């Protein structure tokens, strides 16, 4: 079964850190460029970090550059997002998916809430 399962979210104070994990099942993700997306209430889902299939190159939205780091473990078929210096505006549901995304394969996401 092809699916994505995100975990690691929670409630954290501004300035804190969280590490999100995305366990991917199914070979279609194993060598695909992957990304972390987020959706705040009432807003569209935005792509905030990407990593190439081999893990050698990453890219970030300006809003998270210098604070977030995406990585992947191909052996475990898992993608991570290390989030440091969190801000209240980082509050959102975070999802992982391929880049471009498979629109029929979104997971349940993981909620990140940053209090001021």
C-alpha positions, -999 to 999 in steps of 0.1 A, spaced: 0 0 0 13 34 -10 10 59 18 27 87 37 26 90 75 38 122 92 46 125 129 65 146 153 44 177 156 32 192 188 29 224 209 61 244 214 70 279 226 85 304 202 122 298 197 118 261 203 125 232 180 107 202 166 117 173 143 91 160 119 93 126 103 76 112 72 75 75 67 68 66 31 57 32 20 58 23 -17 87 24 -41 74 54 -59 88 77 -32 122 60 -28 140 80 -54 116 109 -59 123 145 -50 104 150 -18 91 180 0 75 193 32 43 213 28 23 232 53 -12 246 55 -23 272 81 -60 277 89 -78 295 60 -47 294 38 -35 274 9 -10 246 13 25 258 6 58 240 -1 84 250 24 113 226 18 125 202 -9 152 176 -13 163 158 -44 160 120 -49 196 114 -39 195 138 -10 223 159 -24 204 192 -28 179 210 -8 158 242 -12 137 263 11 110 289 11 123 323 22 101 322 53 120 291 67 155 295 52 182 293 78 158 278 104 145 245 88 165 216 75 152 188 53 169 154 51 162 119 41 172 84 49 167 64 17 173 30 35 143 38 58 123 56 31 119 84 56 121 122 52 128 145 81 123 182 88 143 197 116 127 230 126 146 254 148 138 290 161 102 283 156 78 313 153 41 316 158 36 320 121 50 285 116 18 272 131 2 249 106 -5 213 96 27 199 80 26 173 52 51 155 31 47 144 -4 67 141 -36 76 172 -56 54 176 -76 29 162 -52 7 131 -58 -26 147 -51 -43 114 -42 -16 104 -17 -17 131 10 -13 118 45 -31 130 76 -3 156 83 10 165 117 0 196 136 26 221 147 15 249 171 39 276 182 29 297 211 42 333 216 
